[in-house]
């Protein structure tokens, strides 16, 4: 007779960068069920945006995630531009594309390095992060910052790039292609990584579709979906490029997709820099009329979706954000069940989860009756009382 045991991962775990809590139910060494609990890091960004002007919101939403500082503002401004029927200048579209693809390389190489570290393959970690540094330099050349770019605005971009800046970005991106290609071949050809990652954490195409998996998580399971191609924005329909996907759905497939997308992003940057037209960079939008719209962008992790509603004032009435992790995290119910305990951590990491990206308020509910145990004021009071107790203890 089998005996089920519960194993906790989190809320704080060295493998996961943020607070999260996974309860694994195991039979021997095999996982038979998993309970995912998040919402340890809710920051109230959507509510905060209602007190910001339309032009201030991009500075807030680029802090939803440190690796999606270009994706979230772009999705937001595209929604507002739809409400205001704005025609964004061509040059601004190319500048947006360049920054977003630099961010994609930065994000994918960060993930590849961390994945190598998680597996005890620190050579991969050091290589990936070494080759990521020039890309961060290129972002600094393009925007003045390596993390929060503050360059996307309603109607265009805030700052232009000179010919010298564009040449430097082209040089840094081009010089990174060879090393990243070498890293890609090394990872794809490594028999140890094949043994460790193939047939591990498999997310079938049917499950990927059922859970609405997006980005490399979906493409690694045979879903050739990409907002850049399927609903073009910025300058993606003006440049020749291709979508990469794999059919196997395992952790190895997700790693391969990200590496191939990194090389593809370099090509997109090269073509965008060399084809960028002259002209204005800002449509100079003055007022936002009443209305509602959505904007979506292919962030490094997948589709980032922003809904904005305006009542004609200078502030959004409602701003709703759905980050790709909101879709990808639940796929753990399909990819972890049936795996060995030792494979769960890398399976969790394989979707590149951003827990704070998708945090929502959670309620304390009685498990048997389903009734809410505390209202907001009571939760605040409990928190304040706990703070006072801790202070006395210190």
N, C-alpha and C positions, 0 to 999 in steps of 0.2 A: 504494500500500500504506500503510495507516494505521500510525501509530507511537504507542504508549502511553507516557505520561510519568507519573511519580509526583510528586505535590505534597503536602507535609506541612502540616497545620494543627495547631499545638500542638507540644509539650505546653503551651506558654504562648502565648496569642494574645490580642490586645487586645479582640477581639469576644466571647470567652468568659470568663465571670467566674471559672471554676475551671480546674484543670489537666485537660486531656484531649488526646487525640492522634488525629487523623483523617488517614489516608493516602488521598488521592484519586488514582485512576488515570484519567487523562484522555486522550482522543483529540482533539487540537486544543484547543478550548475546552470540549468536552463531557465530562462525567463518565461513565465507563463502569463504574466499581466504586468502592466505598468500604470501608475497613477501620476500624472503630471500636475504639479502645483506651482504656479508662478505668482505674480503680483506682489513681490517683495520690494519693488522699486518704482511704484507709481509716482509720477511727478506732476500730473495734472496739466500737461502742456496744452491739450485741447481747450480746457477752460481758461487757461492763462491767455491764449490767443484772442479770446473775446474781449479782453481789455487792451489789446494792442491795435494800432492802426494797421491797415492793409500792408503798408510799406514796412512796418516793424516786424510783422509775423515771420518773414524769411529768416531773420536773425535768430528767432526762437526755434523754428523747426529744423534748422541745420544742426541743432543740438539734440534732436531726438536720438541721433546715433552718431558717434564719432567717425564711423566709416561710411556714412551716407550723408555727409554734409553738403553734397551737391544734389543728391537725388531728391531729398525731401523738399528743399526750397523750390526746385524745378517743378515738381508735381504740384505744389501749392500755387505757384505763379501761373502755371498753365491753366489751372481751374479758374483763377481770377481773370486771366486774359480771355477765357471763354465767356465769362459773364459780361465783360466789358467790350467784347468783340474787337480785340486788339490784334493788329497785324504786326508781328515782331519783325524788326529789320533782319535781313538775311545774314549780315555779319554777326549779329548777336546769336543767331541760331548755331553758327559754326563755333563761336566761342563757347557756348554752352556745351556743345558736343565734346570739344577738346577737354574741358575740365571734368566732365562726367566720365570720360574714358580713362583719364589719368586716375580718377578715383577708383574705377573698376580694377585697374592694375594694382593699385595700392591695397585694395581690399582683398583681392584674390591671393596676392603674394603674402599678405599678413596671415590669411587662413592656412595656406600651404606650409608656412613656417611653423605655425602653432600645431598643425596636424603632425608634422615631423617631430616636434617636441613631445607631443602626447604619446607618440609611438616609441619614444626613446631614440629617435633618429635625429640627433641634434645637428648633424651635418646639413641635413635638409633645412632645418630651422635657420642655421647661420647663413647658408647660401640664399635662401628666399628673402631673408630680411636685409641681407647685404644688397641684393639686386633691387629691393624696394626703395632703398635710400635715394637713388637718383630720381625716382618718380616723385617722391616727396619734395625733392629739390625743384622738380619741374612744376609742381603745384605751387610752390612758393614763388617761383618766377612768374607764374600765370596770375596768381591772386594775392601774393604777399603773405600767405599763411600755408602751413603744411597740414592743418587739420580743419579749421573753420574758415571757409573761403569768402563768405560775405560778398559775393559778386553777382548773385542772381537777383533780379528785381522784376516787378511787374512791368512788362513792356520791353525787356531786354536784359542788359547787364550793366553793372555800375561802372566798370572800368574797361577800357579797351586794352588791347595788347599791341605793342609796337612790332615792327618787322624783326627787330633784334630779339625780342622776347619769344616770338613765334619760332625763329630759327633755333634759339636755345632749347625750347621745348621739343622741337623736332629732333635736335641732336641727342638730347637726353633719352627720349623715347626710342630712337633708332639704335643707340648704343646699348640699350637694355635688351633688345630683341635677341641677340646672340646668346648672352648668358641665360636668359629665361628659356630659350629653346634648348640649351644644354641641360638645364634643370628639368625641363619637361621630359626630354628623352631619358634622362637618368631615372626619373620617377617611374615613367611608363615601362621602362625595360628592367627595373629592379625586381629580381625574383623573390626577394624577401618581402617587399611591399605587395607583390602579387599574392603571396601566401597569406599575408596579414590582412589584406583589405578586400580581396575578391571573395564574392559570396558571403560577405559580412554586411549586416544591416541592410538587407535587400528590401527596397520599396518597389513593388511591382508597378507596372504602368497603370493597372486598374486601380490600385490603392492610391497612386499619385493623383490620378484623375478624381477619385472619390473624395480625397481630402483637399483638393484644389491646390496641390503643391505647385510652387512657382519658382522661377529662376533656375540655378544649377541643380536644385533638388528635383524639380520636375524634369528638366532636360536630361539629368542623369538617369531618369527612369523612362526615357524614350518619348517624352513629350516635347516636340520641337516648337515650343512657345517662346516668344520674345516680344515684348511691347515695342521695342525699337523697330522691328520689322512688321508686326501685326497691326499696329496703330501708330505709324511713324510720327515722331516729334523731332524738335531741334533740326539737325541736318542729316539725320540717318537715312532719309529717303533720297538724299542727294549724293550719297557715297556708296561705293560697292563694298559689301562685306557679307559674311555668312554666319548663320546660327550653328553652333556646335551642340550635338547631343549624343548620348550613348543609350543603349538599350538594356544593359544588365541591371541597373538600379541599385548596385551595391556602393559601398564607400569608395572603392577604387574608381567607379564611373564618375562620381561627383568630383573627385580630385582631378581626373582627366579633363572633364568639362571645364573646370576652372582654369586649368593650365592652358588649354587651347583657347579659351576666351581671352586670356591675358595676351597671348600672341596676336589674336585678332584685334584686340583693343589698340595695340601698337600700330597696326596697319591703318585702323580708322583714324588715329591721331595724325599719322603721316599724311594721309589723303586729305584730311580736314585742313591741316596747316597749309598744304600746297594748293588747295582749291578755294580758300577763304576769300570772299569778295571784299571790296572796300565799302565805304558808306557809313551810315549811322549805326549806333549800337543801342539806341533807346527810343521807344515810341512816345515817351514822355506822357504817360497816362496821368490824368488829373483827378478824375472821379470814377468811382465804381457804382454803376447803377444797381437797382434791385435785381435779384436773380439768384440762381444756384447753378452750380456746375461741378464737374469732377475733372481731376487731372491725374494721369498715371504715368509712371516712369519705370523703366527697367533698371532698378537699383542693382548693385552687385549681388544681393541675395535674392532678387526677384522683383515682382511688381509692387511698387509703392503707390498707394491709392489715397488721394486727398479729395474730400468733399468740402465745398465752401458755399455758404449761403450769405447773401447780402440783402440788407433792407434799404440800401441807398445812403446809409451813413458812412462814416469813415472807418468803421470797425466791422469785422465779420460777426454776424449773428450766431453762426455755427461753423465750426471747423472740425471735421472728422478725419482721423488718420488711420489707415490700415496698412501697417508695415508687412513686408513679406513673411516675417517670422510668425505673424498671427496665423498664417496658413501652414507654414512648414513645421512648426513645433508639434502640432497634433499628430503629424505623421509618425511620431515615435510609437504610437499605439500599434502601428502596422510594422515598422521596421525593427523594433526592439524585441517584440514578442517572438519567442522561438530561438533567440540568440543565446550564446553563452554569456555569463556575467562579465567575463573579461572583454567582450566585444561591445558592451553597452556604451561605455564612455566615448569611444571613438564614433559610434553610431550617433550618439547625441550631438557630438561636435561636427558631424559630417554635413549638417544642414546650415552650419555657420549661424547658430541661433543668436539673436539679440533680444534678450528678455525684456530689457527696459524699453525697447522699441515698441513693444506691443502690450505693455502693462495696462491694466484697467483696474478700477476700484473693485475690491472684493468684499463680500459680506460674510459675517459670522452667522452661520445657519445651523440649527439643531438638526443633526443627521437623521433622527427618527421622524420628527414632525414636519421638517422642512420650513419651520418658522424662523424668521430672523430674530436673533438673540439681542442685538444692540442696534440702536440708530446712530447716526453720525455724531451727535452731541455726546452720547455715552462713550463711543469709541475715543473721542478726543479727551474726555474726562479720564478714562482708563489710562490713556497714554501719558497724560500729565501726572497722574498719580504715580505711575511707574517711574517716570523721570525723577520725581521727588524722592522716591524710595532709593533709587540708585545714587542720588546725590548724598543722601544720608549715609549710605554704606561706604561711599568714598570718603 
